[in-house]
Amino acid sequence: MRFFSDNAAPACPAVMDALVEANRLTTAYDGDEWSARLDGAFSDLFETDVRAFWVTTGTAANCLALAALCPPHGSILTHRYAHIEQDEAGAPGFYTHGAKLTLLDGEGAKIAPEAIDRAIGLIRNDVHQVQPHAMSITNATEYGLTYSRAEMQALGDVAKAHGLRFHVDGARFANAVVSGEASPAELTWKAGVDALSFGFIKNGGMNAEALILFDTELADVIAVMKKRAGHLLSKGRYSAAQILAMLENNVWIDNARAANGAAATLAEACGDRLIYPVEANELFVKMTADEAAAIRAKGFDFYDWAPGEVRLVTSWDQDMDAVCKLAVAISAL
């Protein structure tokens, strides 16, 4: 009865079947038939021509994108709780060869257009200050909130006004899509997004993520950087096969819907203990140390997130019996 992280969930059956089917002699690196299908599959999904790359981690997807969008002497505007700031061990600076992260505030790790305007307004346009070149948001955010179609469009508009390239960390992009009424296209390129890190591992993949380029002219640069960074696997077909298997028959949507549904069940039980609305598959819950210990004593595992606060994360394969039992335990506190 673990609610630690969707990273710990097993790979879904469609992925395991795809790995078996791909386990045969074929072309090495990304010249195989599965890798060759990625551009077309994602172009269909996003309703526009894109270039798509498999990579092995979300960190690689984020940092390869940012390195292509921002020069070493520039800065990337992002939330101070963004994964690229808090949880990637300085990888963005490493991949970009020194680009700076300019940190912004916003409720629930969301960035508003006004925050972009304010931050840029404080930067003098001279050689003594680092100039902004890109911005990066997370959808769903590190606190489980999602951006609507209108919010994405507003961010795209402010990025365009300031000449910023636009990256989205979509480690839980599937959960964000399921949460709202906007299409993948409306949450990305139609709002001006240049690059998307499309997460699959948290949603039932094994070890494959996708980097989607809506600015297809970046593809040749990304291809070289991917090799230079050690992310060009000789047997890349196994990564591509996983991704294609989750796109086919909307497995990625079904998995995200299951995870979000489990989170919604817990949200009802949490009531006013919730610190943020539950819009994806993460819950941040007010809970004293004694209350957390009482829940753990019943066999449930989860993270202590901050003093008086715990985090619960639901997965694509969450046992609904366990979810209901946890809901009852929380309601009884």
N, C-alpha and C positions, 0 to 999 in steps of 0.2 A: 504494500500500500504506500508506494513512493510517489511523492509529488515534488521531487527535487528539481528536475529539469527535463524538458523534452529532448535534450541532447542524449539522455540516457536510454531513451526508448529503443526497442529493436527496429531493425529494418522491416518494412512492410512486405507482404508476400509478393506483390508485383515486382518489387526490386530484386528479391531473391531469385525469382523465376528468370528475370532478365539477365542476371549475372550468370546463371547456368547456360542460358541460350547464347550468351556472348563468349562462352568459354571454349573457343575454337580458334584455329589458325586463321589469321587475317593480317591486314597491314598494321604496322606499328605506329606509335605516336598518335597523331590525330588524323591519320589518313584512312581510317577504317570507315565502314559503312554507317555505323551509329553516329560517330562524330560528324560525318558529312550531312546527316539529317537534322542536326540541331538548328542550323540557321532557318531552315524551312519550317520546322515545328514551332519555333518561337515566333517567327514572322506571322504564322497563322494565328497564334495565340494573341499577339499584340496588334494584329491587323495593320501591320506595316513591315517594311523590310528592316530586319535587324541582323546583327552579327552576334553569335552566341559562342561562348567558350566554357568548357567544363574546367573547374579547378577543384582542389581537394578540401579547401577550407573557406569559411566566410571571411576570415582575415585576408586571405589571398585575393578573394574577389574584391573586397573593399579597397585594399591597398593598390592593387593593379589599376583599378579604375581611377583612384585619386592621383596616382602617379602620371596617368595620361591626361588628367584634367587640370593639374596644377603644377607649375614649374617649381624647382627647388627654392627659388627666391620668393615664392608667393605664400599665401595663407589660405586655409580652408575654414570656413565658418561652420561650426557645429555645436551641438548642445554639450554642456559640460558633463552630462551623464551619458553621452553617446558611447557606444561600444568602442569606437575608434579612439576615444580618449581614455576610457576607464579599463579596458580589457584586452588591449592588443599589444601591450609591452613595448610601445613606441614604434610598432611596425609601420604606421603611416609615414613617420619621419624617415625611417629606414628606406622604404620603397621610393619615396619621393626625393630622397637625397637632401632632406632638410626642410621641406615645407613646414610651415607653422600651423598649428591648430588654434584658431581663435574661438574661445569658448563663450557660449551664449546661455542665457537662462530661459526658462519657460516651464509652466506647470506640466507635470507628468512627462517630462523630457521632450515635450513638443516645442517646436520653434514657430514663432509667429512672424509674419512679414515685417512688423514693426521692430522686432528685435534685430533683424538684418539691417534695416535702415539705421537704427541707432548705432549699431556696431560700426558700420561703414562711415557714419557721420563723425566718428571719433578718430578716424584714421586720416592723417594728413596725406595729401597726394604729393609726396616728395621722397627723395632717395633715402631719408633717414628712417622711414617706417615701412614695415612689410605690407605689401599691397594685397588685397583679397582677390583671389582668382576663382574660387569654387565654394560651394556650400554642400554639406552632406547632412541629410536627415535620416531618421530610422522609422520604418513603417512595417509593422507595429513598433512603437517606441519601447525603450527599455523598461517602461512602467506599464506596458500593455495597452497604450492608447493608440488610436488609429487616426489617420488623416482622411478627411472627406474629399470628394471631388473638388469642391469649392476651395478648400484649404490648400490642396495641391496646386490648383490653378493660381491662387494668390501668391504662393511661394514661387511658382514659375515666373509669374509676372515681375516680382521683385528681383529675381535672379537676372532676368533679361534686362531690367532697367539698370542694374548695376554691372552688367557684363560678366556675370558669374556663371561658371559651368555648374551643373546640377546633378548630384549623385544621391541615390537612395540606397541605404542599407536595408535590404529586404530579407533579413534572416528569417523573419516570420511574415513575409509578404503574403503567403497563402492565407494566413489567419486574418490579415488585414483585408484582403479581397472578400473573404467570406463574411467578414463583419459588417461590411457596408453594402451599398447599392451601386458602386462604381465598378466599371470594367477594368481589367488590367491596363488597357490602353489609356483610360481616363486617369488612372493613378500614376501614369509614367509619362510617355512621350507627348501625349496630348496636353500635358501640363508643363512641358518644356524640359523633362528629365533627359539627361544625356546618357546616363549609365545606371544600371540597376544590378545590385548584388542579389540574386534570386536564390533564396534559401530552400534547400531540399532536405538536409540532414535532420533538422528539427521536426520535419513533417513526414518522416518515414523513410528517408534515404539512408544509405550506409555511410558513404564517404565522398559524396559528390555534391558540389554546388555549381551554380551557373552565373556567369557574368554576361549580362545583356547590354549590348551597345546600340543605342538608338542613333547616336552619331557614328555611322558605320565607317567613317574615315579614320576612326581611332583603331580599327581592327589590326592593321599591320603593325602599329606600335605595340599594342597589347600582346600580339603573338610573340614578338621578340622579347618583351619584358617577362612574359610568362616563362619562356625557356630560361632566360637569364636568372630568374628567381627560383629555379628548381621545381617548377610546377608543370612541366611538360612530361607527363608520364608516358613511358614507352607502351604501356598497355592501357591507353586512355579509353579504349572501347568500353571497359567496365564502368567508367564514370559516365560516359555518354549514355550507355544502356540504362543505367539507373534513372537518369533524368527523363529519358524518353518514356520509360515504363510508367513514371508518375504522371507525365503529361497525358498519356493515352488513357482514354475512358475517364478522364477527370479524376484520377486517383488523388492528385494533389489537392483538389477541392474537397473530395470526400473526407480525406484525412484531416484537413484543417477544420472542416465542419464538425467532425467528431470531437476534436480537441476543444474547439470553442464551445460546443454544446456541454461538455463536461464542466468547463469553467463556469458557464452560465448557471448550471445546477448548484455549484458551490457558492456562487455569488448570491443566490437567493437566501442561502442559509447564513451568509455572513452579515447581511443587512448593513447597519450603520457602522460595522467594523471595517468596511471597505475604505481604503485610503483614496483610491481612484476608481472610477467606473471600470467595469470589466468589459472590454471591447474585443479582446482576442482570447488568448489562453493562459494569461498570467493574472494572478490575484495578489494584491498587497493588502495585508489584513492586520488590523490592530490586535495585538495579543500580548498579554504580560508573560514574563518568563514562567510563572507558575502555570498559567493557562496552556502555554506551549508544551510544557513538560507533561501536563495531564493528557493532552492530545497525543503526544508521542508515546505515552504509556499504553495507549490503545493500539499501537502498532503502526502509526503514521509517521512518515519521514518528510521533512521539508527544511528549507533554509531559514535561519534567523537572518533577517535582512538589515535591520537597524534596531536600536533600543525600542522595545514595545511594538515591533513590526516583524511579520514573517511574510515569506513569499511562497505561494503555491503555484505550481505549473502543471497543467494537464497535457496529455499527449494524445496522438492519433489512436493509440490502442488502449486508452485508459479503461480499466475495469469499472464499469458503472456501478457494480455492487460496492466496490471500495469507495467510489465517489459518494454514493448515497450514505454510506456509513460515516464518512468524514463529515458530510453535511449535518448528519444527526449529532455527531460529537461536537461540532462547532455550535450548533443551535442550543446545545445543552449547557454551554459555558455560562 
